[in-house]
Amino acid sequence: MEERKQETTNQAHVLFDRFVQATTCKGTLRAFQELCDHLELKPKDYRSFYHKLKSKLNYWKAKALWAKLDKRGSHKDYKKGKACTNTKCLIIGAGPCGLRTAIDLSLLGAKVVVIEKRDAFSRNNVLHLWPFTIHDLRGLGAKKFYGKFCAGAIDHISIRQLQLILLKVALILGIEIHVNVEFQGLVQPPEDQENERIGWRALVHPKTHPVSEYEFEVIIGGDGRRNTLEGFRRKEFRGKLAIAITANFINRNTTAEAKVEEISGVAFIFNQKFFQELREATGIDLENIVYYKDDTHYFVMTAKKQSLLDKGVILHVSNGFLSGTIFCWTS
């Protein structure tokens, strides 16, 4: 009997490690479901899910994470998870902002459902993290999921990796995540509420998805530029026209690659010699460049207009730098 209990415990540890180490969105969701099935837990029981998970998973690696999350959850603003009791929320988009918002709402005690149009995290672009953001993510146990998180002087992370960290935290807190579900609009409550009270719902694709029956009081659009929620004024900031070029190259983690130094951000005016040598070697004239080493070698740079014209990247420009500028791009 004792031996069987030990086997079950060890299997739970294996499944937890598999969940923590998952490197894709679908892989994370699958590993989490396997862990829940093994521990006989139902994530939809959002009020007690996290506490039940803690009690059933007596594993030193998990305990280090529980300590982080418990400390964050004890913040006075969350009122011990009762600040938003009985509040139901729907969040559109499982990007960094949508997931981070979901986590805070969950800590406040709300029931949170997140819908995401895609089932893959594929954005390799790298984000620079401000010190307060690093502090916030560390407090959520980011380093437990991604050992290289902001190690030493590193202050950046790929969007994909950040999403994975936040997704795992969200799942542990009992947040429902539904992928391959697209938000298409709001369904207003019917005027006649005499026989049955029906709240706000969402029109989603596929139409028969269970989320279409979910009633909520709060909806948050975390889908970025798409901004599918109607009825909100939009502000657009238009600065001087500049063309940014981003490039991602596979990081094979060789010795030679490890020796290459990152460029945290440098403009022509501050290091003219570097840019002049670059122009002489490549024929490309840049105004600035950033190079970060993460899952990929990530470059973002602004090329001067004349350089793009000389290289045939831009075939024609009209109206100078006005908003009506027309660009004809080669394939």
VOBA-1610 file (N, C-alpha, C; in pm, whole numbers, padded with zeros to 5 digits, always signed):
BEGIN
Met+00083-00121+00000Met+00000+00000+00000Met+00087+00126+00000Glu+00187+00124+00088Glu+00280+00237+00098Glu+00355+00257-00032Glu+00391+00145-00095Glu+00465+00149-00221Glu+00381+00212-00332Arg+00253+00176-00334Arg+00163+00230-00436Arg+00144+00381-00418Lys+00133+00423-00292Lys+00120+00566-00261Lys+00243+00642-00308Gln+00360+00580-00287Gln+00486+00641-00329Gln+00491+00656-00481Glu+00443+00553-00552Glu+00439+00558-00699Glu+00351+00671-00748Thr+00233+00684-00685Thr+00138+00790-00722Thr+00199+00927-00699Thr+00267+00942-00585Thr+00332+01069-00551Thr+00440+01103-00653Asn+00524+01005-00684Asn+00631+01028-00781Asn+00577+01064-00918Gln+00466+01000-00957Gln+00405+01032-01086Gln+00355+01176-01089Ala+00299+01221-00977Ala+00254+01360-00967Ala+00371+01456-00984His+00485+01421-00927His+00605+01504-00939His+00651+01510-01085Val+00648+01396-01151Val+00688+01389-01293Val+00596+01477-01377Leu+00466+01468-01351Leu+00368+01546-01429Leu+00383+01695-01402Phe+00412+01731-01276Phe+00433+01872-01243Phe+00556+01925-01316Asp+00665+01848-01315Asp+00787+01890-01385Asp+00761+01905-01534Arg+00682+01815-01590Arg+00649+01821-01733Arg+00571+01949-01764Phe+00481+01984-01675Phe+00402+02108-01691Phe+00492+02231-01683Val+00578+02236-01584Val+00669+02350-01565Val+00762+02367-01684Gln+00808+02255-01741Gln+00906+02259-01850Gln+00845+02268-01989Ala+00713+02264-02000Ala+00647+02270-02131Ala+00688+02395-02207Thr+00710+02381-02337Thr+00764+02492-02417Thr+00667+02545-02522Thr+00545+02493-02523Thr+00444+02542-02618Thr+00313+02565-02543Cys+00225+02640-02605Cys+00094+02666-02545Cys+00015+02537-02532Lys+00003+02463-02642Lys-00073+02337-02640Lys-00010+02235-02546Gly+00124+02230-02545Gly+00194+02138-02457Gly+00169+02170-02311Thr+00163+02299-02278Thr+00137+02343-02141Thr-00004+02304-02098Leu-00102+02331-02185Leu-00241+02299-02153Leu-00260+02148-02135Arg-00195+02072-02223Arg-00206+01926-02216Arg-00142+01872-02087Ala-00022+01921-02055Ala+00048+01876-01935Ala-00029+01912-01808Phe-00092+02030-01810Phe-00170+02073-01693Phe-00293+01984-01674Gln-00358+01952-01785Gln-00476+01866-01776Gln-00439+01727-01724Glu-00325+01675-01768Glu-00277+01544-01721Glu-00250+01548-01570Leu-00191+01659-01524Leu-00163+01675-01381Leu-00294+01679-01302Cys-00391+01755-01352Cys-00521+01766-01283Cys-00593+01632-01280Asp-00590+01560-01391Asp-00656+01429-01397Asp-00593+01332-01297His-00461+01336-01290His-00390+01246-01198His-00424+01277-01052Leu-00434+01406-01021Leu-00463+01448-00883Leu-00613+01454-00854Glu-00694+01423-00957Glu-00840+01426-00946Glu-00889+01564-00902Leu-00841+01665-00974Leu-00879+01804-00948Leu-00957+01860-01066Lys-01051+01950-01035Lys-01129+02016-01139Lys-01096+02165-01139Pro-01026+02213-01243Pro-00989+02355-01249Pro-01108+02450-01245Lys-01226+02405-01286Lys-01343+02494-01287Lys-01387+02532-01147Asp-01343+02456-01048Asp-01371+02489-00909Asp-01273+02598-00865Tyr-01289+02717-00924Tyr-01186+02821-00914Tyr-01163+02872-00773Arg-01265+02869-00688Arg-01249+02924-00553Arg-01150+02844-00468Ser-01151+02714-00485Ser-01067+02631-00399Ser-00959+02554-00476Phe-00953+02574-00608Phe-00861+02493-00688Phe-00716+02505-00643Tyr-00668+02628-00630Tyr-00528+02649-00594Tyr-00494+02583-00460His-00582+02597-00362His-00556+02541-00229His-00558+02388-00233Lys-00647+02331-00313Lys-00651+02184-00327Lys-00526+02133-00397Leu-00481+02208-00498Leu-00359+02170-00570Leu-00240+02169-00474Lys-00231+02272-00391Lys-00123+02281-00292Lys-00125+02162-00196Ser-00243+02127-00150Ser-00253+02019-00050Ser-00223+01882-00110Lys-00252+01865-00240Lys-00231+01735-00303Lys-00092+01718-00362Leu-00024+01830-00387Leu+00107+01822-00450Leu+00215+01860-00349Asn+00256+01764-00271Asn+00356+01786-00166Asn+00495+01759-00225Tyr+00543+01856-00300Tyr+00667+01839-00377Tyr+00753+01962-00355Trp+00881+01943-00324Trp+00965+02058-00286Trp+00973+02164-00395Lys+00975+02120-00522Lys+00980+02219-00630Lys+00853+02302-00635Ala+00740+02236-00613Ala+00612+02306-00613Ala+00601+02399-00492Lys+00653+02354-00378Lys+00645+02435-00256Lys+00715+02570-00272Ala+00825+02571-00345Ala+00897+02697-00369Ala+00809+02794-00447Leu+00729+02740-00540Leu+00637+02823-00618Leu+00520+02867-00532Trp+00466+02775-00449Trp+00354+02813-00362Trp+00394+02930-00272Ala+00517+02927-00222Ala+00563+03033-00132Ala+00558+03169-00202Lys+00599+03171-00329Lys+00595+03296-00407Lys+00452+03345-00426Leu+00365+03253-00469Leu+00226+03291-00499Leu+00150+03329-00372Asp+00178+03259-00262Asp+00112+03292-00135Asp+00151+03432-00088Lys+00278+03463-00105Lys+00325+03596-00064Lys+00257+03704-00148Arg+00246+03681-00279Arg+00179+03778-00365Arg+00031+03789-00328Gly-00033+03675-00306Gly-00176+03675-00275Gly-00209+03739-00141Ser-00109+03750-00053Ser-00134+03808+00080Ser-00133+03961+00079His-00108+04021-00037His-00107+04168-00045His-00243+04222-00001Lys-00242+04328+00076Lys-00365+04380+00136Lys-00471+04419+00033Asp-00429+04461-00086Asp-00526+04504-00187Asp-00616+04391-00235Tyr-00568+04267-00223Tyr-00650+04153-00268Tyr-00753+04113-00163Lys-00740+04164-00041Lys-00834+04135+00068Lys-00857+03985+00085Lys-00747+03912+00084Lys-00750+03766+00101Lys-00836+03696-00005Gly-00834+03753-00125Gly-00909+03693-00235Gly-01058+03718-00229Lys-01099+03820-00153Lys-01243+03846-00140Lys-01284+03983-00195Ala-01190+04053-00256Ala-01221+04187-00307Ala-01321+04182-00423Cys-01315+04075-00501Cys-01406+04064-00617Cys-01483+03932-00615Thr-01519+03887-00497Thr-01593+03762-00485Thr-01722+03769-00567Asn-01753+03660-00636Asn-01874+03646-00719Asn-01874+03733-00844Thr-01760+03794-00876Thr-01749+03870-01001Thr-01699+03776-01110Lys-01770+03776-01223Lys-01731+03690-01335Lys-01673+03776-01447Cys-01557+03737-01495Cys-01485+03817-01594Cys-01453+03735-01718Leu-01457+03801-01833Leu-01412+03741-01958Leu-01301+03828-02014Ile-01190+03765-02049Ile-01077+03839-02107Ile-01053+03789-02248Ile-01045+03883-02341Ile-01021+03850-02482Ile-00872+03861-02508Gly-00808+03750-02538Gly-00666+03752-02574Gly-00576+03700-02463Ala-00492+03602-02498Ala-00396+03545-02402Ala-00255+03595-02430Gly-00245+03725-02458Gly-00113+03788-02470Gly-00064+03823-02331Pro+00053+03885-02320Pro+00106+03921-02187Pro+00010+04005-02104Cys-00055+04104-02167Cys-00145+04192-02091Cys-00272+04119-02048Gly-00330+04041-02138Gly-00450+03966-02104Gly-00427+03868-01991Leu-00316+03794-01997Leu-00286+03694-01895Leu-00250+03758-01761Arg-00173+03868-01766Arg-00134+03934-01640Arg-00257+03994-01572Thr-00350+04048-01651Thr-00475+04101-01596Thr-00557+03988-01534Ala-00562+03875-01604Ala-00637+03759-01553Ala-00583+03715-01418Ile-00452+03714-01403Ile-00389+03672-01277Ile-00431+03763-01162Asp-00429+03893-01185Asp-00467+03986-01079Asp-00614+03973-01043Leu-00700+03957-01143Leu-00842+03941-01116Leu-00867+03814-01034Ser-00793+03709-01066Ser-00806+03584-00991Ser-00763+03603-00846Leu-00653+03674-00824Leu-00605+03700-00688Leu-00705+03785-00609Leu-00784+03865-00682Leu-00888+03947-00618Leu-01011+03864-00584Gly-01015+03739-00634Gly-01126+03651-00602Gly-01228+03631-00712Ala-01205+03689-00828Ala-01301+03678-00938Ala-01288+03545-01012Lys-01396+03505-01077Lys-01390+03392-01169Lys-01345+03449-01303Val-01242+03392-01361Val-01183+03448-01483Val-01177+03343-01593Val-01226+03382-01710Val-01218+03299-01830Val-01144+03378-01937Val-01043+03316-01997Val-00965+03381-02104Val-00988+03305-02234Ile-01018+03379-02341Ile-01030+03315-02472Ile-00920+03368-02564Glu-00864+03278-02642Glu-00753+03312-02732Glu-00782+03254-02869Lys-00767+03338-02970Lys-00798+03299-03108Lys-00707+03188-03159Arg-00581+03189-03115Arg-00483+03091-03165Arg-00454+02985-03060Asp-00378+02884-03102Asp-00338+02781-03005Asp-00186+02769-02997Ala-00117+02873-03043Ala+00030+02871-03041Ala+00083+03009-03002Phe+00191+03010-02926Phe+00262+03134-02894Phe+00383+03140-02986Ser+00380+03228-03084Ser+00483+03227-03187Ser+00560+03359-03198Arg+00536+03452-03106Arg+00601+03583-03116Arg+00738+03579-03049Asn+00841+03570-03132Asn+00978+03563-03081Asn+01039+03700-03051Asn+00969+03807-03091Asn+01023+03941-03063Asn+01050+03956-02914Val+01155+04030-02883Val+01203+04039-02745Val+01163+04172-02682Leu+01113+04165-02560Leu+01071+04285-02487Leu+01177+04325-02385His+01205+04454-02379His+01288+04507-02270His+01198+04521-02148Leu+01243+04473-02035Leu+01162+04478-01913Leu+01214+04585-01818Trp+01124+04672-01773Trp+01161+04772-01675Trp+01183+04704-01540Pro+01261+04765-01450Pro+01290+04702-01319Pro+01165+04662-01242Phe+01060+04747-01244Phe+00940+04713-01167Phe+00867+04594-01228Thr+00880+04575-01360Thr+00818+04460-01426Thr+00892+04332-01389Ile+01025+04340-01386Ile+01105+04224-01344Ile+01068+04184-01201His+01056+04283-01114His+01019+04258-00974His+00882+04191-00966Asp+00789+04240-01045Asp+00653+04185-01046Asp+00652+04039-01090Leu+00723+04010-01199Leu+00726+03874-01254Leu+00800+03777-01162Arg+00905+03825-01100Arg+00976+03739-01003Arg+00882+03701-00888Gly+00799+03796-00849Gly+00703+03770-00741Gly+00597+03669-00777Leu+00580+03645-00907Leu+00484+03544-00953Leu+00553+03410-00981Gly+00681+03403-00951Gly+00753+03276-00969Gly+00807+03254-01109Ala+00831+03362-01184Ala+00877+03349-01323Ala+01001+03261-01335Lys+01092+03276-01240Lys+01218+03201-01248Lys+01199+03051-01226Lys+01090+03014-01162Lys+01061+02871-01141Lys+01022+02804-01272Phe+00965+02883-01363Phe+00923+02829-01493Phe+01029+02848-01600Tyr+01112+02951-01582Tyr+01214+02982-01683Tyr+01340+03024-01610Gly+01430+02928-01592Gly+01549+02949-01511Gly+01637+03064-01554Lys+01634+03097-01684Lys+01719+03205-01736Lys+01654+03342-01721Phe+01537+03348-01656Phe+01466+03476-01647Phe+01551+03581-01577Cys+01584+03685-01652Cys+01656+03802-01601Cys+01774+03764-01512Ala+01852+03667-01558Ala+01973+03628-01485Ala+02082+03732-01507Gly+02153+03769-01403Gly+02261+03867-01414Gly+02210+04001-01464Ala+02273+04050-01571Ala+02237+04181-01625Ala+02127+04173-01730Ile+02078+04053-01759Ile+01974+04038-01862Ile+01844+04102-01815Asp+01787+04188-01898Asp+01663+04256-01861Asp+01561+04250-01975His+01557+04134-02041His+01463+04120-02152His+01416+03975-02162Ile+01309+03955-02238Ile+01252+03822-02255Ile+01169+03821-02383Ser+01163+03707-02449Ser+01080+03697-02569Ser+00933+03698-02528Ile+00849+03753-02614Ile+00705+03757-02585Ile+00651+03616-02564Arg+00697+03524-02646Arg+00652+03385-02638Arg+00682+03325-02500Gln+00803+03348-02452Gln+00843+03293-02323Gln+00765+03358-02209Leu+00741+03488-02222Leu+00664+03560-02121Leu+00520+03507-02115Gln+00462+03481-02232Gln+00326+03424-02236Gln+00321+03288-02167Leu+00423+03206-02191Leu+00426+03073-02130Leu+00430+03082-01977Ile+00512+03173-01926Ile+00522+03192-01781Ile+00386+03231-01723Leu+00324+03332-01784Leu+00197+03383-01733Leu+00085+03281-01750Leu+00089+03205-01859Leu-00012+03101-01881Leu-00007+02998-01768Lys+00113+02957-01731Lys+00129+02855-01626Lys+00082+02907-01490Val+00114+03032-01460Val+00067+03091-01334Val-00086+03097-01334Ala-00143+03141-01446Ala-00288+03153-01458Ala-00357+03019-01435Leu-00306+02915-01496Leu-00366+02782-01481Leu-00361+02735-01336Ile-00249+02757-01271Ile-00233+02715-01131Ile-00335+02785-01041Leu-00370+02909-01075Leu-00465+02986-00994Leu-00611+02952-01025Gly-00632+02861-01120Gly-00769+02819-01150Gly-00838+02902-01257Ile-00760+02973-01336Ile-00816+03052-01446Ile-00842+02960-01565Glu-00960+02975-01625Glu-00994+02895-01743Glu-00932+02958-01868Ile-00861+02879-01946Ile-00801+02926-02070Ile-00858+02843-02185His-00917+02910-02282His-00973+02841-02399His-00904+02893-02525Val-00835+02804-02595Val-00768+02843-02720Val-00856+02805-02839Asn-00821+02861-02955Asn-00899+02840-03078Asn-01043+02888-03062Val-01060+02994-02983Val-01192+03055-02964Val-01180+03203-02998Glu-01258+03248-03094Glu-01250+03387-03140Glu-01370+03467-03092Phe-01343+03582-03031Phe-01450+03672-02987Phe-01504+03748-03109Gln-01637+03749-03125Gln-01698+03817-03240Gln-01794+03927-03201Gly-01829+03935-03075Gly-01919+04042-03033Gly-01985+04011-02900Leu-02059+04111-02850Leu-02130+04096-02723Leu-02276+04060-02747Val-02331+03978-02661Val-02473+03945-02664Val-02536+04009-02541Gln-02622+04108-02564Gln-02683+04180-02453Gln-02785+04093-02381Pro-02804+04117-02252Pro-02906+04043-02178Pro-03044+04074-02234Pro-03133+03977-02241Pro-03269+04005-02291Pro-03342+04099-02197Glu-03434+04179-02253Glu-03510+04274-02171Glu-03600+04203-02071Asp-03657+04092-02116Asp-03747+04017-02028Asp-03665+03924-01936Gln-03655+03963-01811Gln-03578+03885-01714Gln-03670+03822-01608Glu-03800+03814-01643Glu-03898+03770-01544Glu-03881+03623-01506Asn-03872+03537-01608Asn-03865+03393-01582Asn-03724+03346-01548Glu-03626+03408-01613Glu-03488+03364-01592Glu-03393+03481-01609Arg-03305+03500-01513Arg-03208+03609-01523Arg-03091+03564-01610Ile-03070+03635-01720Ile-02960+03604-01812Ile-02872+03728-01825Gly-02743+03711-01805Gly-02652+03825-01809Gly-02586+03844-01944Trp-02479+03921-01944Trp-02402+03945-02066Trp-02330+03817-02108Arg-02329+03794-02239Arg-02257+03680-02294Arg-02178+03724-02417Ala-02098+03634-02469Ala-02015+03668-02585Ala-02054+03582-02705Leu-02051+03645-02821Leu-02067+03572-02946Leu-01928+03527-02988Val-01908+03396-02996Val-01775+03344-03026Val-01780+03247-03143His-01663+03221-03197His-01648+03117-03299His-01548+03015-03245Pro-01585+02886-03242Pro-01708+02823-03290Pro-01829+02860-03203Lys-01945+02870-03267Lys-02066+02916-03199Lys-02110+02824-03087Thr-02079+02695-03101Thr-02126+02597-03002Thr-02030+02579-02884His-01923+02657-02881His-01826+02643-02772His-01893+02678-02639Pro-01862+02604-02532Pro-01923+02631-02400Pro-01909+02776-02352Val-01806+02846-02396Val-01787+02986-02355Val-01905+03073-02399Ser-01974+03032-02505Ser-02089+03110-02555Ser-02201+03117-02452Glu-02202+03024-02355Glu-02305+03022-02251Glu-02258+03090-02121Tyr-02133+03131-02118Tyr-02076+03191-01997Tyr-02129+03333-01979Glu-02184+03361-01862Glu-02236+03495-01831Glu-02136+03569-01743Phe-02115+03696-01773Phe-02012+03773-01702Phe-02058+03915-01676Glu-01993+03978-01579Glu-02020+04119-01547Glu-01910+04211-01601Val-01792+04153-01621Val-01675+04232-01664Val-01616+04168-01789Ile-01587+04252-01889Ile-01517+04203-02008Ile-01399+04295-02034Ile-01286+04236-02067Ile-01163+04313-02091Ile-01105+04273-02226Gly-01081+04371-02309Gly-01021+04347-02440Gly-00870+04350-02429Gly-00809+04232-02432Gly-00663+04224-02426Gly-00606+04175-02557Asp-00677+04207-02665Asp-00636+04156-02798Asp-00559+04258-02879Gly-00502+04357-02809Gly-00410+04450-02875Gly-00474+04534-02983Arg-00401+04547-03091Arg-00442+04638-03198Arg-00576+04598-03262Arg-00609+04468-03259Arg-00735+04422-03317Arg-00853+04486-03246Asn-00842+04496-03114Asn-00941+04565-03031Asn-01084+04540-03077Thr-01131+04419-03060Thr-01261+04379-03113Thr-01380+04432-03035Leu-01357+04492-02919Leu-01468+04550-02843Leu-01511+04681-02906Glu-01638+04692-02937Glu-01689+04813-03003Glu-01733+04916-02900Gly-01743+05042-02948Gly-01797+05148-02864Gly-01696+05224-02782Phe-01567+05202-02808Phe-01462+05273-02735Phe-01386+05365-02829Arg-01357+05485-02781Arg-01277+05577-02861Arg-01135+05525-02868Arg-01075+05543-02983Arg-00937+05495-03001Arg-00844+05614-03024Lys-00730+05610-02959Lys-00629+05713-02978Lys-00515+05654-03058Glu-00469+05729-03155Glu-00357+05682-03235Glu-00246+05786-03231Phe-00129+05742-03193Phe-00014+05833-03190Phe+00063+05820-03320Arg+00077+05929-03390Arg+00153+05928-03515Arg+00278+06012-03498Gly+00390+05947-03501Gly+00517+06018-03492Gly+00577+06034-03631Lys+00699+06079-03633Lys+00771+06090-03760Lys+00789+05951-03820Leu+00771+05942-03951Leu+00779+05813-04017Leu+00918+05751-04002Ala+00920+05627-03958Ala+01045+05551-03949Ala+01012+05406-03980Ile+01104+05340-04047Ile+01081+05201-04084Ile+01170+05112-03998Ala+01106+05035-03912Ala+01180+04943-03826Ala+01188+04807-03893Ile+01303+04747-03885Ile+01324+04613-03941Ile+01355+04520-03824Thr+01281+04411-03813Thr+01311+04312-03710Thr+01354+04182-03776Ala+01444+04113-03711Ala+01493+03986-03765Ala+01520+03890-03650Asn+01479+03766-03669Asn+01507+03661-03571Asn+01585+03549-03638Phe+01697+03511-03578Phe+01777+03400-03629Phe+01785+03292-03521Ile+01787+03168-03563Ile+01791+03056-03468Ile+01915+03066-03380Asn+01895+03053-03251Asn+02006+03050-03155Asn+02040+02904-03129Arg+02151+02859-03184Arg+02192+02719-03168Arg+02276+02698-03043Asn+02295+02808-02968Asn+02367+02801-02840Asn+02508+02742-02852Thr+02577+02779-02959Thr+02715+02735-02976Thr+02808+02824-02894Thr+02933+02781-02881Thr+03032+02860-02807Thr+03053+02995-02872Ala+03059+02994-03006Ala+03080+03120-03080Ala+02964+03216-03056Glu+02842+03164-03056Glu+02725+03250-03034Glu+02725+03306-02892Ala+02767+03225-02797Ala+02768+03269-02658Ala+02863+03387-02636Lys+02967+03396-02719Lys+03067+03502-02704Lys+03021+03637-02761Val+02918+03633-02846Val+02871+03758-02908Val+02802+03844-02804Glu+02843+03969-02794Glu+02786+04059-02695Glu+02655+04118-02745Glu+02563+04138-02653Glu+02434+04200-02687Glu+02453+04351-02705Ile+02360+04410-02777Ile+02357+04556-02793Ile+02224+04602-02737Ser+02226+04665-02621Ser+02100+04699-02553Ser+02028+04817-02617Gly+02092+04880-02712Gly+02030+04993-02781Gly+02131+05103-02802Val+02165+05128-02926Val+02263+05233-02955Val+02219+05310-03079Ala+02232+05441-03074Ala+02195+05527-03185Ala+02321+05581-03252Phe+02308+05618-03378Phe+02420+05666-03459Phe+02496+05778-03390Ile+02424+05870-03331Ile+02487+05988-03274Ile+02581+05953-03158Phe+02558+05839-03091Phe+02639+05803-02975Phe+02755+05709-03008Asn+02752+05649-03126Asn+02862+05559-03164Asn+02877+05561-03316Gln+02921+05676-03367Gln+02926+05696-03512Gln+03025+05599-03578Lys+03135+05569-03511Lys+03236+05480-03568Lys+03177+05341-03597Phe+03098+05290-03503Phe+03036+05158-03519Phe+02946+05155-03643Phe+02863+05257-03659Phe+02768+05260-03770Phe+02838+05283-03904Gln+02945+05363-03902Gln+03021+05385-04025Gln+03090+05257-04071Glu+03146+05182-03976Glu+03209+05054-04010Glu+03106+04954-04062Leu+02988+04957-04003Leu+02880+04868-04047Leu+02837+04902-04190Arg+02830+05032-04219Arg+02791+05076-04354Arg+02897+05036-04456Glu+03023+05052-04420Glu+03132+05016-04513Glu+03135+04866-04540Ala+03103+04786-04438Ala+03108+04640-04452Ala+02987+04583-04524Thr+02869+04647-04505Thr+02745+04588-04557Thr+02673+04676-04659Gly+02706+04804-04660Gly+02634+04896-04748Gly+02500+04939-04690Ile+02476+04904-04565Ile+02349+04939-04500Ile+02373+05051-04400Asp+02292+05155-04409Asp+02307+05273-04325Asp+02196+05275-04221Leu+02232+05252-04095Leu+02132+05245-03988Leu+02135+05369-03900Glu+02018+05399-03841Glu+02010+05507-03743Glu+02029+05454-03601Asn+01986+05330-03579Asn+02002+05268-03447Asn+01988+05117-03460Ile+02024+05046-03354Ile+02012+04900-03355Ile+02005+04847-03212Val+01928+04740-03196Val+01921+04665-03070Val+01943+04519-03104Tyr+02023+04449-03025Tyr+02042+04305-03044Tyr+02031+04236-02909Tyr+01934+04146-02899Tyr+01916+04066-02778Tyr+01931+03918-02811Lys+01988+03845-02717Lys+02007+03702-02734Lys+01908+03631-02642Asp+01817+03556-02699Asp+01718+03483-02620Asp+01700+03346-02683Asp+01574+03302-02702Asp+01552+03178-02777Asp+01603+03194-02919Thr+01600+03318-02967Thr+01654+03352-03099Thr+01756+03464-03083His+01829+03491-03192His+01909+03614-03200His+01813+03718-03256Tyr+01776+03815-03174Tyr+01673+03912-03211Tyr+01736+04047-03240Phe+01707+04099-03359Phe+01757+04230-03400Phe+01638+04321-03433Val+01646+04445-03391Val+01552+04547-03438Val+01634+04671-03468Met+01609+04729-03584Met+01692+04842-03629Met+01611+04936-03716Thr+01655+05058-03725Thr+01592+05156-03813Thr+01691+05193-03921Ala+01654+05165-04044Ala+01742+05197-04158Ala+01706+05334-04213Lys+01806+05406-04262Lys+01780+05537-04322Lys+01710+05520-04455Lys+01624+05615-04486Lys+01541+05605-04606Lys+01626+05587-04731Gln+01733+05665-04744Gln+01815+05658-04865Gln+01879+05520-04881Ser+01916+05459-04768Ser+01975+05326-04773Ser+01874+05225-04825Leu+01749+05237-04783Leu+01643+05147-04830Leu+01614+05168-04978Leu+01621+05292-05021Leu+01602+05322-05164Leu+01717+05263-05246Asp+01839+05282-05197Asp+01957+05231-05269Asp+01954+05079-05283Lys+01902+05012-05181Lys+01898+04865-05182Lys+01776+04809-05253Gly+01685+04899-05294Gly+01566+04852-05365Gly+01458+04799-05274Val+01471+04822-05143Val+01365+04779-05051Val+01242+04866-05071Ile+01265+04997-05086Ile+01158+05090-05123Ile+01180+05128-05269Leu+01075+05117-05348Leu+01086+05152-05489Leu+01048+05296-05515His+00956+05348-05433His+00907+05483-05461His+00851+05545-05333Val+00877+05673-05314Val+00821+05746-05201Val+00756+05872-05253Ser+00635+05900-05207Ser+00570+06025-05243Ser+00526+06096-05117Asn+00516+06227-05122Asn+00472+06310-05009Asn+00570+06312-04891Gly+00694+06281-04919Gly+00796+06291-04814Gly+00763+06208-04693Phe+00763+06273-04575Phe+00738+06198-04452Phe+00597+06224-04398Leu+00506+06266-04484Leu+00369+06288-04440Leu+00299+06155-04418Ser+00184+06162-04350Ser+00112+06038-04319Ser+00063+05969-04445Gly+00055+06043-04555Gly+00007+05984-04679Gly+00116+05919-04761Thr+00232+05901-04704Thr+00343+05841-04778Thr+00304+05706-04835Ile+00339+05683-04960Ile+00308+05556-05026Ile+00437+05479-05047Phe+00439+05355-05004Phe+00555+05270-05023Phe+00519+05156-05116Cys+00606+05127-05209Cys+00586+05012-05296Cys+00697+04913-05263Trp+00659+04800-05207Trp+00758+04705-05158Trp+00783+04595-05258Thr+00905+04548-05261Thr+00935+04430-05342Thr+00892+04307-05262Ser+00879+04194-05326Ser+00840+04073-05254Ser+00958+04016-05177
//
